[in-house]
Amino acid sequence: MKRIWAAIVYLASGLLTAIASWLALGILLLSVVVLPLLPITAPYVRRIVDFDRRRLARYTGVELPSPPPLDGPWLHRAQRVLADPESRREGLWLVTHALFGTVFGALAIGIPGSLIQQPFVMLTWWMIPGGNDNSFGVHVDSWPKALLSVPIALVLWLVVLQFPKLANLDARWAGKMLSPPKASLEKRLAEVVATRAAALQAHGAELRRIERNLHDGTQNKLVGVVMMLGIAERTLKQNPDNALQALLRAQDAAGDALEELRNVVRSIHPPVLEDLGLDGAIQALAARCPVPCVLTAEHLGRLPAAVEAAAYFAVAEALTNVAKHSGARHAWVSLNLDRDRLAVVVHDDGKGGADEKQGTGLDGIRGRVAALDGTAEVSSPEGGPTVLTVVLPVGK
């Protein structure tokens, strides 16, 4: 009985998404006719399909990964929609689910409803003046007609028993259409292996950088402080009047060492993230950017520290590149938290032509993001605009 009930819920909820699919198909058809609407409507259509992925996961217990969100400026989204094979698969799913999901969902709602109605009509027809109609149009005004409800209910029950098979058939088709293709999974596995190796290399490089900064900077300054304090001690014994100057020099050197240590700590995890959160910290970056910068972000709440740090450093590096290399007059930053993904988009109206091989720091952004199993894409044609899109799983 539990399997039957689960199948009914799965198929009935499919009727709702089938209706939504009809609406989405209408929107897509309008978007094809009015092509500029396509990158605007595509993200909303993907959300409808993602709801079906979650519905399928609840029924089968198998999670289906969603494609990256279609975020970013209009032109960037247009390129993604037209080139994305997942968008074409989702379009085909909408067509088939709109047709079959409507039929299956109507059966899942209508047949159990008719099954419940049969004994009700059989037992209550005599209470209603003139009799009553059952769900198949039979006017029940006598006991022989009322007893017809028994074989009708039996047939309906036999149909209900087939609902798990019908739901499994629909689920198999949905899994085939909404799952990434095998080639994509193999590519993803290769990417995971590569990003794990890159993460280990990045971790080692980060440790070496911190060690070098501490050794060449902070440690040298602390050694200088110790030496100055030793000089101050000897001066205090030999010439107390000059000891104050030696102590002041040691104090200044200690202050420099402390500032150097603070800089090392900031490079690991900026304190502003702890104080203001990611949206507040990036608002501070945008305010300090020499190029006028507009931030669009909802209140994100607190995210994992590693995610906040990666997003912060990505935006910081991107805005630095905007100020140094782009020749832009304006820049925009958007933060969007969609369920378990954080999408960060930085774009400008500059000259474009960003080259990762020219030491622009884009390779460093990729490495930091890949270490968290995220993605970083850069679009920078000659003449602009330059668009950096970073997508990070937040693990909520």
Summary of the structure (lengths in Angstrom):
residues: 396
radius of gyration: 32.4
end to end distance: 33.7
largest distance: 125.0
contacts: 1215
relative contact order: 0.08
helix: 71%
strand: 10%
